[in-house]
Amino acid sequence: MEWPVTVTCSFDETLLDLPPRLLVESMRVHQRVFPLWRSEDQLDHHFLAVTNNPFATDAETARIIAAGNAKVIGARFHDARFFYADDRRKTLEEHGAALASMRWIRGGGTMADKQRRVADLAASLAPRFGADPDLAGRAGALCKADLATQMVGEFPELQGHVGRLLAELGGEPGDVPLAIEEHYLPRFSGDALPTTATGRVVAIADRLDTLAGCFACGIRVKGSNDPLALRRAAIGLLQLLLMGGERIDLGELLAEALTRAPHPEGSDLDAVARDLEAFVMARFTAWLKERHDTEVVEAVLAGSGDRDPVALRARVEALSALAATPAFGPIKATFKRALGLVKDHPDPTCDVAAFSADAERALHRALLDLGPRAEAAEAALDYPAALALLSELKAPVDRLFDEVMVMAEDPAVRANRLGLLRSVCEAFRRVADLSVMSAE
C-alpha cells in the first residue's frame, strides 16, 4: 500500500453471542481486518480496517468506509449465525454420518472410512503415548465429522474448532472435544502442538493414516508436486513423536498404519513400507540438517541403523556438542584410523588368551569397563555421558597403535587385533559412524 490509513469500524454488538473464533477467523481470513478485544478472552464489536486511501483521514470518508466494512462483515456474521444455529440442531455424530458420501482420495475410500481407521489406530496407539484408549478412540471417531457442517463448508479454516464446539454441546467426555480440535496441530512449521495426550495420539494416528493410505494407493511426492501435503504430514508426524520423548520404532509405527490402509489388490505392501519409511526418514534427515551440521547428522544416521526419532535426535545433539569442542579432532582422527583398518574385517570377536602385548590387554580391559557403562547411558538417552565414556577409549587405542603392529604378518595375530579394534569401533558406532566425517 502507498497510503495505508486505519479506520475504526464496528458491527452489531448482539453478534458477540457467537463463539469468538468464528468471528475472528471470518474477519482475519475473509475480510482481512483486525479484531479488537476488550480483554484477553472477550472480543469487542469494533475492528480495524486498513485502506489504501489517503482521504480516509477525512471524517466523512472514514465514516463511509466504516459503513461499507460494517455492512459486509455484518452480512457474513449473520450467515455464520444462521449456519451455526442450523448445525447445532444435530449432534456431531449425526453430522459425521454424511462423511460416507465424501470421497477421501481415489482408491482410499470415503472420509467415513478414514475416520474409522484413525479411531481404531488412535485407540491402539493410546497406551504407548500416555492416552486413554477409550477417549482416543472416541475423539478419533468424531475428528472429521465437522467437515459435513455448514459452518466448515463456509469457513474451512474452522475445521476442528466447530467439531470441538459441537462436541462440547453434545457432552462428549473428558478431553474429547479439545482433542478433536487439536488433532489438526501442527498445521505448519512453528505451529502450536497438542496440549492433551488424547489430541496428540489422534493427531499421530491421522498423519500415519494419511501417509500410509496415500502410499498404499500409489500416491508419491514428485519434485515440488505435493498436492496432498505429504511432506507436511511427515514433518508434523515427526514433531508429534518428538514432543513426548517416548521410544518408538518409526518403521513399526508406519507398518501398523499400513495394515489398516486401503490398497489395490495384489499390492506389494513390503515395498510400500520401505518406500514410506524412506520418505519419512528423508524428511527427518532434512529437518535435522536444518538444525545441525550435515556431517554430524550423516555420521549418526550411518551408525546403528536406529529408527527411533527421539534417540536419533538425542545422538545428533550429543555429537554436535562434542564436535564443537577442541577434544573432538583428536578423537575423530583416532577412530577414523581404527575404522579404516577394520573396514574389511567385520568380525568383532577376539581371543583374549592370544594377546601378546600389554597394549592389547589394556584396550580390552578398557572396553570391558567402559562399553557396558556407555550402553547403559545410551539406554537412558544420556548420549553426552555415553560419548564421554567412549571417548576414554581413545588413549588405549592410541597406545595400541604406538606399541603393536595391528596388521601383523601372522594372519591369526592380525585377525585377533582387528577383531579387538572392530569391537571398539562397533561400540562407538552405536552412537555414530565417524568414518563418514571429513578428516579435518
C-alpha positions as CSV (number, residue, x, y, z in Angstrom):
1,M,0.0,0.0,0.0
2,E,1.1,3.5,-0.8
3,W,-1.3,5.3,1.5
4,P,-2.3,3.0,4.4
5,V,-4.9,4.5,6.7
6,T,-6.5,2.7,9.6
7,V,-10.3,3.1,10.0
8,T,-12.2,2.0,13.1
9,C,-15.3,0.1,12.2
10,S,-18.0,-1.8,14.2
11,F,-20.7,-4.5,13.8
12,D,-23.9,-5.3,15.6
13,E,-23.0,-6.0,19.2
14,T,-25.6,-8.7,19.5
15,L,-23.5,-10.8,17.2
16,L,-21.0,-11.3,20.0
17,D,-23.1,-14.2,21.2
18,L,-21.4,-16.3,18.5
19,P,-18.2,-18.1,19.6
20,P,-15.3,-15.6,19.3
21,R,-13.2,-17.6,17.0
22,L,-16.0,-17.9,14.4
23,L,-16.0,-14.1,14.2
24,V,-12.2,-13.7,14.4
25,E,-11.5,-16.2,11.6
26,S,-14.1,-14.6,9.4
27,M,-12.6,-11.1,9.9
28,R,-9.0,-12.3,9.5
29,V,-9.3,-14.6,6.5
30,H,-12.2,-13.3,4.5
31,Q,-12.2,-9.5,5.2
32,R,-8.6,-9.1,6.2
33,V,-9.4,-6.7,9.0
34,F,-8.2,-6.7,12.6
35,P,-10.4,-7.7,15.5
36,L,-10.2,-5.7,18.8
37,W,-10.5,-7.3,22.2
38,R,-12.0,-5.9,25.5
39,S,-9.9,-8.3,27.5
40,E,-7.8,-11.4,26.8
41,D,-10.8,-13.6,26.2
42,Q,-13.6,-11.1,25.4
43,L,-14.0,-9.8,21.8
44,D,-15.1,-6.3,21.2
45,H,-17.6,-5.3,18.5
46,H,-15.2,-2.8,17.0
47,F,-12.5,-3.8,14.4
48,L,-9.8,-2.0,12.4
49,A,-9.8,-1.9,8.6
50,V,-6.7,-0.7,6.7
51,T,-7.5,1.2,3.4
52,N,-5.2,2.4,0.7
53,N,-7.0,5.8,0.6
54,P,-5.2,9.0,1.5
55,F,-8.6,10.7,2.0
56,A,-9.6,8.3,4.7
57,T,-8.2,10.7,7.3
58,D,-11.3,12.9,6.5
59,A,-14.1,12.1,8.9
60,E,-16.8,11.7,6.3
61,T,-14.7,9.5,4.1
62,A,-13.8,7.4,7.1
63,R,-17.5,7.1,8.0
64,I,-18.4,5.8,4.5
65,I,-15.5,3.3,4.6
66,A,-16.5,2.1,8.0
67,A,-20.2,1.7,7.0
68,G,-19.1,-0.3,3.9
69,N,-17.0,-2.7,6.0
70,A,-19.7,-3.0,8.7
71,K,-22.2,-4.0,6.0
72,V,-20.0,-6.7,4.5
73,I,-18.9,-8.0,7.9
74,G,-22.4,-7.9,9.3
75,A,-23.8,-10.0,6.4
76,R,-21.1,-12.6,6.9
77,F,-21.7,-12.8,10.6
78,H,-25.5,-13.1,10.1
79,D,-24.8,-16.0,7.7
80,A,-22.5,-17.5,10.3
81,R,-25.1,-17.2,13.0
82,F,-27.6,-19.0,10.8
83,F,-25.2,-21.8,9.8
84,Y,-24.1,-22.3,13.4
85,A,-27.7,-22.4,14.7
86,D,-28.6,-24.9,12.0
87,D,-25.6,-27.1,12.7
88,R,-26.4,-27.2,16.4
89,R,-29.7,-29.0,15.6
90,K,-27.7,-32.2,15.0
91,T,-25.1,-33.9,17.2
92,L,-21.6,-34.1,15.9
93,E,-22.0,-37.8,15.4
94,E,-25.1,-37.2,13.3
95,H,-23.1,-34.8,11.1
96,G,-20.5,-37.5,10.8
97,A,-22.9,-39.8,9.0
98,A,-22.6,-37.6,5.9
99,L,-18.9,-38.4,5.6
100,A,-19.9,-41.7,4.0
101,S,-20.7,-39.7,0.8
102,M,-17.4,-37.7,0.8
103,R,-14.5,-39.3,-1.0
104,W,-11.1,-39.0,0.6
105,I,-8.7,-40.0,-2.2
106,R,-9.0,-42.2,-5.3
107,G,-8.9,-45.7,-4.1
108,G,-8.8,-44.6,-0.4
109,G,-12.5,-44.9,0.4
110,T,-14.6,-42.2,2.0
111,M,-13.9,-39.7,4.8
112,A,-16.0,-42.0,7.0
113,D,-13.6,-44.9,6.2
114,K,-10.6,-42.6,7.1
115,Q,-12.2,-41.5,10.3
116,R,-12.9,-45.1,11.3
117,R,-9.2,-46.1,10.6
118,V,-8.0,-43.1,12.6
119,A,-10.2,-44.0,15.6
120,D,-9.0,-47.6,15.5
121,L,-5.3,-46.7,15.2
122,A,-5.6,-43.9,17.9
123,A,-7.2,-46.4,20.4
124,S,-4.4,-48.9,19.6
125,L,-1.6,-46.4,20.0
126,A,-3.0,-44.6,23.1
127,P,-1.2,-46.7,25.8
128,R,2.2,-46.0,24.1
129,F,1.6,-42.3,24.3
130,G,0.0,-42.0,27.7
131,A,-3.5,-41.5,26.5
132,D,-6.8,-43.3,27.4
133,P,-7.7,-45.7,24.7
134,D,-11.5,-45.1,25.1
135,L,-11.1,-41.3,24.9
136,A,-8.6,-41.6,22.0
137,G,-11.0,-43.9,20.1
138,R,-14.0,-41.6,20.7
139,A,-12.1,-38.5,19.6
140,G,-10.8,-40.3,16.5
141,A,-14.4,-41.4,15.7
142,L,-15.6,-37.8,15.6
143,C,-12.4,-36.0,14.4
144,K,-13.6,-35.4,10.8
145,A,-17.4,-35.1,11.5
146,D,-17.5,-31.3,11.3
147,L,-16.4,-31.4,7.7
148,A,-20.1,-32.1,7.0
149,T,-21.3,-29.0,8.8
150,Q,-22.4,-25.8,7.1
151,M,-20.0,-23.8,9.2
152,V,-16.9,-25.6,8.0
153,G,-18.3,-25.6,4.4
154,E,-18.5,-21.8,4.6
155,F,-15.4,-21.3,6.7
156,P,-12.9,-24.2,6.1
157,E,-10.3,-22.7,8.4
158,L,-12.7,-23.6,11.3
159,Q,-12.4,-27.3,10.8
160,G,-11.7,-28.9,14.2
161,H,-12.9,-25.9,16.1
162,V,-16.5,-26.3,15.0
163,G,-16.1,-30.0,15.9
164,R,-14.9,-29.0,19.4
165,L,-17.9,-26.7,19.9
166,L,-20.4,-29.3,18.8
167,A,-18.7,-32.0,20.9
168,E,-18.9,-29.7,24.0
169,L,-22.6,-29.1,23.3
170,G,-23.1,-32.8,23.0
171,G,-21.5,-33.5,26.3
172,E,-18.6,-35.6,24.9
173,P,-16.4,-36.9,27.8
174,G,-13.1,-35.7,29.1
175,D,-10.8,-34.0,26.7
176,V,-12.5,-35.5,23.6
177,P,-13.8,-32.0,22.4
178,L,-10.4,-30.4,22.7
179,A,-8.7,-33.4,21.1
180,I,-11.0,-33.0,18.0
181,E,-9.7,-29.5,17.5
182,E,-6.1,-30.3,18.4
183,H,-5.7,-33.3,16.1
184,Y,-5.0,-30.8,13.3
185,L,-1.9,-29.5,15.1
186,P,0.7,-28.7,14.0
187,R,-0.7,-27.2,10.8
188,F,2.5,-25.6,9.6
189,S,6.2,-25.2,10.7
190,G,6.3,-23.4,14.1
191,D,2.7,-24.0,14.8
192,A,1.4,-25.0,18.3
193,L,1.4,-28.7,19.3
194,P,-1.5,-30.5,21.0
195,T,-1.8,-29.9,24.8
196,T,-3.6,-33.1,25.6
197,A,-2.4,-36.7,25.3
198,T,-5.7,-37.6,23.5
199,G,-5.3,-34.8,20.9
200,R,-1.7,-35.8,20.3
201,V,-2.4,-39.5,19.7
202,V,-5.3,-38.7,17.4
203,A,-3.0,-36.3,15.5
204,I,-0.4,-39.0,15.2
205,A,-3.0,-41.5,14.0
206,D,-4.4,-39.1,11.4
207,R,-1.0,-38.4,9.9
208,L,0.0,-42.0,9.9
209,D,-3.2,-42.9,8.1
210,T,-2.7,-40.1,5.6
211,L,0.8,-41.2,4.8
212,A,0.1,-44.9,4.7
213,G,-3.1,-44.6,2.8
214,C,-1.6,-42.3,0.1
215,F,1.5,-44.5,-0.4
216,A,-0.6,-47.7,-0.4
217,C,-2.8,-46.2,-3.2
218,G,0.3,-45.3,-5.2
219,I,0.5,-41.6,-4.5
220,R,4.0,-40.3,-4.3
221,V,5.6,-36.9,-4.0
222,K,7.4,-35.9,-7.2
223,G,9.7,-32.9,-7.1
224,S,7.7,-29.8,-6.0
225,N,4.4,-31.6,-6.7
226,D,2.8,-32.4,-3.4
227,P,-0.9,-31.7,-3.7
228,L,-1.8,-33.7,-0.6
229,A,0.9,-32.1,1.5
230,L,2.6,-35.4,2.4
231,R,5.8,-33.6,3.3
232,R,4.0,-31.5,5.8
233,A,2.2,-34.6,7.1
234,A,5.6,-36.3,7.6
235,I,7.2,-33.4,9.4
236,G,4.0,-33.0,11.5
237,L,4.2,-36.6,12.5
238,L,7.9,-36.3,13.5
239,Q,7.2,-33.2,15.6
240,L,4.4,-35.1,17.4
241,L,6.6,-38.1,18.0
242,L,9.5,-35.9,19.3
243,M,7.5,-33.8,21.7
244,G,6.8,-36.6,24.2
245,G,10.1,-38.4,24.3
246,E,8.7,-41.9,24.0
247,R,10.9,-44.5,22.4
248,I,9.2,-45.5,19.2
249,D,10.4,-47.6,16.2
250,L,9.3,-45.5,13.2
251,G,9.3,-48.5,10.9
252,E,7.0,-50.5,13.2
253,L,4.7,-47.5,13.6
254,L,4.3,-47.0,9.8
255,A,3.8,-50.7,9.3
256,E,1.0,-50.7,11.8
257,A,-0.7,-47.9,9.9
258,L,-0.2,-49.8,6.6
259,T,-2.0,-52.9,7.9
260,R,-5.2,-50.7,8.1
261,A,-4.6,-48.7,4.9
262,P,-6.8,-49.3,1.8
263,H,-4.7,-50.7,-1.1
264,P,-5.2,-52.2,-4.6
265,E,-5.4,-55.9,-4.7
266,G,-2.0,-57.6,-5.2
267,S,-0.1,-54.6,-3.8
268,D,3.4,-55.3,-2.5
269,L,3.0,-53.8,0.9
270,D,6.5,-54.7,1.9
271,A,7.8,-52.5,-0.9
272,V,5.3,-49.8,0.1
273,A,6.5,-49.9,3.6
274,R,10.1,-49.5,2.5
275,D,9.2,-46.5,0.3
276,L,7.2,-44.9,3.1
277,E,9.9,-45.3,5.7
278,A,12.5,-43.9,3.3
279,F,10.2,-40.9,2.6
280,V,9.7,-40.1,6.3
281,M,13.3,-40.6,7.2
282,A,14.3,-38.3,4.3
283,R,12.1,-35.6,5.8
284,F,13.6,-36.3,9.2
285,T,17.1,-36.1,7.8
286,A,16.4,-32.7,6.2
287,W,14.8,-31.5,9.4
288,L,17.9,-32.4,11.4
289,K,20.3,-30.9,8.8
290,E,18.4,-27.6,9.1
291,R,19.4,-27.5,12.8
292,H,22.8,-29.3,12.9
293,D,26.0,-29.8,11.0
294,T,25.4,-32.0,8.0
295,E,28.4,-34.3,8.7
296,V,27.2,-34.8,12.3
297,V,23.7,-35.9,11.1
298,E,25.2,-38.2,8.5
299,A,27.5,-39.8,11.0
300,V,24.7,-40.5,13.4
301,L,22.4,-41.9,10.7
302,A,25.2,-44.1,9.4
303,G,25.6,-45.6,12.9
304,S,23.4,-48.3,14.4
305,G,20.5,-48.1,12.0
306,D,18.2,-47.0,14.7
307,R,14.7,-45.8,13.5
308,D,13.7,-44.1,16.8
309,P,13.4,-40.3,16.1
310,V,13.8,-39.4,19.8
311,A,17.1,-41.4,20.1
312,L,18.4,-40.2,16.8
313,R,17.8,-36.5,17.7
314,A,19.5,-37.1,21.1
315,R,22.5,-38.7,19.4
316,V,22.8,-35.8,17.0
317,E,22.6,-33.2,19.7
318,A,25.2,-35.0,21.8
319,L,27.6,-35.5,18.9
320,S,27.1,-31.8,17.9
321,A,28.1,-30.7,21.4
322,L,31.2,-32.9,21.3
323,A,32.1,-31.8,17.8
324,A,32.2,-28.2,19.0
325,T,35.0,-28.9,21.5
326,P,38.8,-28.9,20.8
327,A,39.0,-32.5,22.0
328,F,36.9,-33.8,19.1
329,G,39.5,-33.5,16.4
330,P,42.0,-36.0,18.0
331,I,39.1,-38.3,19.0
332,K,37.8,-38.3,15.4
333,A,41.3,-38.9,14.0
334,T,41.9,-41.9,16.2
335,F,38.6,-43.6,15.5
336,K,38.7,-42.8,11.8
337,R,42.1,-44.6,11.7
338,A,40.7,-47.6,13.5
339,L,37.6,-47.7,11.2
340,G,39.9,-47.6,8.2
341,L,41.8,-50.6,9.4
342,V,38.8,-52.7,10.1
343,K,36.7,-51.8,7.1
344,D,37.3,-55.2,5.5
345,H,37.1,-57.1,8.8
346,P,33.5,-57.3,10.1
347,D,34.2,-59.9,12.8
348,P,34.3,-58.2,16.3
349,T,35.5,-61.3,18.2
350,C,39.0,-61.8,19.6
351,D,40.8,-64.4,21.7
352,V,42.0,-62.8,25.0
353,A,44.4,-65.6,25.6
354,A,46.1,-64.9,22.3
355,F,47.0,-61.3,23.3
356,S,50.8,-60.9,23.3
357,A,51.2,-57.2,24.2
358,D,50.1,-55.2,27.2
359,A,48.5,-52.6,24.9
360,E,46.1,-55.3,23.6
361,R,45.2,-56.3,27.2
362,A,44.8,-52.7,28.3
363,L,42.4,-51.8,25.4
364,H,40.4,-55.0,26.1
365,R,40.1,-54.1,29.8
366,A,39.0,-50.6,29.0
367,L,36.4,-51.8,26.6
368,L,35.0,-54.3,29.2
369,D,34.8,-51.4,31.7
370,L,33.6,-48.5,29.5
371,G,31.4,-50.4,27.0
372,P,28.6,-51.6,29.3
373,R,28.5,-48.2,31.1
374,A,28.2,-46.5,27.7
375,E,25.4,-48.9,26.8
376,A,23.5,-48.1,30.0
377,A,23.9,-44.4,29.3
378,E,22.6,-44.9,25.7
379,A,19.6,-46.8,27.1
380,A,18.7,-43.8,29.2
381,L,19.2,-41.5,26.2
382,D,22.1,-39.9,28.0
383,Y,24.3,-39.7,24.9
384,P,26.6,-37.0,26.3
385,A,27.6,-39.4,29.0
386,A,27.9,-42.3,26.5
387,L,30.2,-40.2,24.3
388,A,32.3,-39.1,27.2
389,L,32.8,-42.8,28.2
390,L,33.5,-43.9,24.7
391,S,36.0,-41.1,24.2
392,E,38.0,-42.5,27.0
393,L,38.8,-45.4,24.7
394,K,41.0,-43.0,22.6
395,A,44.0,-43.3,24.9
396,P,44.2,-47.2,24.9
397,V,43.6,-47.2,21.1
398,D,46.4,-44.8,20.6
399,R,48.6,-46.9,22.8
400,L,47.8,-50.0,20.7
401,F,48.8,-48.1,17.5
402,D,52.0,-46.9,19.1
403,E,53.1,-50.3,20.6
404,V,52.0,-53.0,18.3
405,M,51.7,-53.7,14.6
406,V,48.0,-54.2,14.1
407,M,48.5,-55.5,10.5
408,A,50.9,-58.2,11.7
409,E,52.3,-60.7,9.2
410,D,50.9,-63.6,11.1
411,P,47.2,-63.9,9.9
412,A,46.0,-65.2,13.2
413,V,47.6,-62.3,15.2
414,R,46.4,-59.8,12.6
415,A,42.8,-61.1,12.7
416,N,42.8,-61.1,16.6
417,R,43.9,-57.5,16.7
418,L,41.5,-56.4,14.0
419,G,38.7,-58.2,15.9
420,L,39.6,-56.2,19.1
421,L,39.6,-52.9,17.1
422,R,36.3,-53.9,15.4
423,S,34.7,-54.4,18.8
424,V,35.9,-50.9,19.8
425,C,34.6,-49.3,16.6
426,E,31.2,-51.1,17.0
427,A,30.8,-49.6,20.5
428,F,31.3,-46.1,19.1
429,R,29.2,-46.9,16.0
430,R,26.1,-47.4,18.2
431,V,26.2,-43.6,18.5
432,A,27.8,-42.5,15.3
433,D,30.0,-43.7,12.4
434,L,32.9,-41.3,12.3
435,S,34.2,-42.7,9.1
436,V,31.7,-40.6,7.1
437,M,33.1,-37.4,8.6
438,S,36.0,-35.5,7.0
439,A,39.5,-35.7,8.4
440,E,39.8,-32.0,9.1
